[in-house]
Amino acid sequence: MDRDASTEFPRADGVRDWRVLDTGASAWFDAPSMTAGAALVRRIAGLAAATGLPDVDLRPGGVRVRIGPTRDLTRADVQLARSISTAARELGLGADPAVLQTVQLVIDTADRPALVPFWRNVLAYEPAGPDALGDPSRRDPVLSFAPGRPRPLRDRFHVDVVRAPDAVRAVRAAVGQEPFGAYGVALADADGNVVDLVPGDGLPKGPETADWQVLFAAMAHYPVDAPEPAAALATAVAALADDAGLPLAVDVRPDGVTIDSGKDRWEDGFGELAGRIQNAARDLGLAADPTRPRFVQFGIDAVDVPAVRAFWASVLGYRPDPRAFVTDIFDPRRLDPVLFFQPMEASDTERRQHRNRVRIDLRVPHDQARARVDAAVAAGGRVVAGSDPQRHTLVDPEGNELGLVSYGRA
């Protein structure tokens, strides 16, 4: 576009449903069921038949669409956004820009070249700019590296990654480490940042669910080569999920469709639904690729877990997991990663005062930034840096940092 995309795109006519973030132009359309959302997926597939699908995330409550990347937004992207909004209105689906956000993982380091190969192997990510790695399927958070000085203590912030057993074995060999830690799955980068790399498993039901893996969530990925089969699979999955009363996440990409039960939502009655989905995919001539699925979640150690948990739920717009035995909070639309919290000893003074090397950046539209700051402060957080109107640094009640970055200000 002629000017900076983050300000030029929102000025175009007919795109009031859309906001520009680091992932491009994004919109969320509420839908009363997965089947209703799948109708919009089919319309988008028709609109993008010649150019290729944008990223489309189908959920029980609606559909997120992302057109991008930000730096390359064009007038053709404006026209596609207008057409998608028109299709949504014709289907009776309303937009809600207030829910749009992206979560990014940031690691401070004085030696980026030493860390990049480790994390690229662990996450199966690809380069995404000079200082970042990204998920090729654009499902899991981007990982970026920022300049920082060495800090020897163990972080209060940590990362869990779950992948297929063969992939886990290959990563251990590639990084030259034997796993360690309480569960025998931890690996560490050159700065001492620890990741629990967990081998997944298959669904226990048998050959009728052979396409599925359990990676804390049950997942299956089906490569596609055109918008039509992607939309057909999403439509079939939506109907089956609605009929079973089991919510699913269906991420539609130009090269494939990923189906995800959600963390810990695959045990009770899921095997029958998984088998029906597998049959539907095979009826469409699709074969699963077991190498693509991956599960990522973040953990924070805290002395006062309820207080820290309340801060993060407020600023991220998350909800507490209702189960009594877990500390998870989750995105109600299941677009961003789960956070969980672990108790630490109050006597561990040095580690409590240590500034984490690993942190989260939250990217939001500029018209939502103030509400997020206010929510964080109301939940016991503080603003520790905010001279740049597009960036604030917030800390939770125990000093864990969150970078809040806003986009799209004129």
Secondary structure by P-SEA (a helix, b strand, c coil): ccccccccccccccccccccccccbbbbbbbccaaaaaaaaaaaaaaaccccccbbbbcccbbbbbccccccccaaaaaaaaaaaaaaaaacbbbbccccbbbbbbbbbccccccaaaaaaaaccccccccccccccccbbbbbbbbbcccccccccbbbbbccaaaaaaaaaaacccccccccccccccccccccbbbbbcccccccccccccccccbbbbbbccaaaaaaaaaaaaaaaaaacbbbbbbbcccbbbbbcccccccccaaaaaaaaaaaaaaaccccccccbbbbbbbbbbcaaaaaaaaaaaaacccccccccccccccccccbbbbbbbbbbccccccccccccbbbbbbbcccaaaaaaaaaaaacccccccccccbbbbbcccbbbbbbbbcccc
